[in-house]
C-alpha cells in the first residue's frame, strides 16, 4: 500500500499554485489530508479542490504541524520566513521560489537529472527556475553519453512565467491591435521595476531585474542553477532571456559543445531513451516543437537538432516545454513523488 | 550638381517594394525618370508615387533600355530572368532577392561594412538577407578593433519578412484570441511548404525551407552571407532562425568570440562611433532595443552588451532593426546612393 501524506499548499491561487493543485489531482498524489495556507488577508476565503470546498487558513508557523509535505509558491519572502518554520516542524518543503535555490544544503532538483540529491535534504528542496528545468532535462541525457563543456542559450519565454496579470496584459494588448507601441503596460517586464513595455507585437530582452554584470537575474538563475543541478561547477553556461508574446510554453535555442564527437543519430538515440523527453525532429515533415502545441503538455520537447557546421562537437537544439507544468508545478509534484518512492517522506 | 538617374522599380507593390518607394522619396534620391515594372498581369494598373500617378509597365527585357538603376524585389525567379537582361542593357541592378547573393562576381553589400565591394560589380549588386544585414552592421565595427573568430546567433524575426499576407495573418489570428492553437493558418512558416502553423501566441522555429543538413535556408543565408559580406570565409557562424509574433523589427541574440580581449567600454566606444548604429544600453534605466520601438526607424540598435562570464573574449549582444528598412529597402537605396557618390552610376 502506498503511504498517504498530509499536504499543505502555500500560494494556491497563483498561476503555479493552481496548476500544482490540478497536478495533485491528475497524478492521483496519495493525499491523506490537504490544507491551503495564505496570508492573514486571504485566510477565511474558500477554495475548491478535487470537488470539495476548503477554507484557506492563515500561514502561521504552527499551521505546519503534522504536515508531511508543504508546497510553496507564494513568493520569495513568504518562503524565506515560513519554509524554515515548516521544516522545523518536520514537513518537507518543496519551494517553487528562487529564495533557497542556491543555498548550501538545499537540493535543487529535476528528478530525471539529479534525483539522488534529494537524499541530502535538510527539510527544504528547491524547485529550479522554469527555463532551467527544461534545458537541463534535455541536456542531461546528452551529457551522460558525450560529456558537455559549454552551453549558450537564448530563450523565448511565455508571459505566464510572470503570472496571471501578465497573461491578462498580453490579452488586453492584443485586443488593442491598432495602438501598437502605444498600448498601456504595467506588468512586464518586471512589475516592481520602473518602466513597463508592451509585450503584444513585441519581444522584451529583460526578465527579472538587472545585476551589475549586465546579466539579468533570470539569466544568472539559468547559469548558476544549471551548474548546481548538473553538478558541473565549471561548466561554461551563458544565457540571454527574452520574453515573447506567448501565453504558456518556453522555447530555447541552445548551442552546446560536447566532450566527445557524436553523430546526430546518437544524439537522437540518447534523447529518445530519456525519461520525460519527447524527440520531435523531422525536417522532412516540418516536425519541431512549438509552444502553442506544448501548452498543457507534460514532456520536454526537443527538436531542430543539428551538428554545428564548424565544430563537430557542437550541436544546436530547440527545447520547448510548458513553463507552468514541467517548468514549475509538475516538477514540484514529481519531486514529491520521487521522495515518496525513495522513502524520504 | 548631383547627377540625376533613371530608376526602374520591379515589384513595387510588395512589402519591401512599397517601403523602397517611400525611401526614395524620403531620402530625396535624385530621380531623373522612374518607371514601375511588373508581370503582364499587373501591367496597365496605376500606382501612386510622390504625389503623381504612374501606369505599371510590363517587365520585358526591353523595358530596361535607358534605365540607370533597377531595383528588384519581385521574387527570385523574376530576378533570375530579368536582372541579367537589365544589366546587359546598361542598368545597374540592385536585387533584393536571394537569387544572386552567393554568385561569384556579384557584390553582396552593406555599405557600412563592405562598400568597396561595389567597385567590382558587373551590373548586378545583391542586397543581403534582412537578418544578416543588421547583424553584420553591428559586428563590423567590433571586428575592426578586436577581430572576430565565431558567431552564434538566435533570431526573433518579425512576420513582415514574410510579406503583407503574413502581417494580415498575425492580425486576424490575434483577433481570434480564444481559439489559441486552433486559429487557421495558411501563410507561415512558408507559404509554399506543406504545413502551416499559427504565429499569434506562438513562435515558429522555421523560416524558409529545410536543407539536408538540418539548417533552414534562412539560417544558411545568415551563415554564408555573413562570411561573404565580412570577407571572412573561415569565420565560424551558426544561426537558429525563429519567427515571432511581431509585425516589423527583427531581434537577434548574438554571441561572439573576439581575437583580442576587449572591455565593455571599448565595445561601447566602437559601436558609438559606427555609422548607422545606435547604442542603446543602459541597464540602470532598462535601456535596450526592442522591435516595437525599432519599427519605422532607420538605424540598427544594439544593447544588452556583456562580457561572457567564462570567456573574456566572448561577448553577448542584442541587435534590433526594422527588417523592411535597414533589412531591405533602406539598405538597397543606400547601395544606390553609395554607387552614385562613388561614380559607379
Interface residues (C-beta under 8 A of the other chain):
Chain A: X150 X152 X154 X156 X171 X174 X175 X177 X180 X181 X189 X193 X194 X195 X197 X198 X200 X201 X202 X203 X204 X205 X206 X210 X213 X214 X215 X223 X236 X237 X238 X240 X242 X244 X245 X246 X247 X251 X253 X255 X264 X283 X284 X285 X286 X288 X289 X290 X291 X292 X293 X295 X303 X304 X305 X306 X307 X308 X309 X310 X311 X314 X316 X318
Chain B: X150 X152 X154 X156 X171 X174 X175 X177 X180 X181 X189 X193 X194 X195 X197 X198 X200 X201 X202 X203 X204 X205 X206 X210 X213 X214 X215 X223 X236 X237 X238 X240 X242 X244 X245 X246 X247 X251 X253 X255 X264 X283 X284 X285 X286 X288 X289 X290 X291 X292 X293 X295 X303 X304 X305 X306 X307 X308 X309 X310 X311 X314 X316 X318
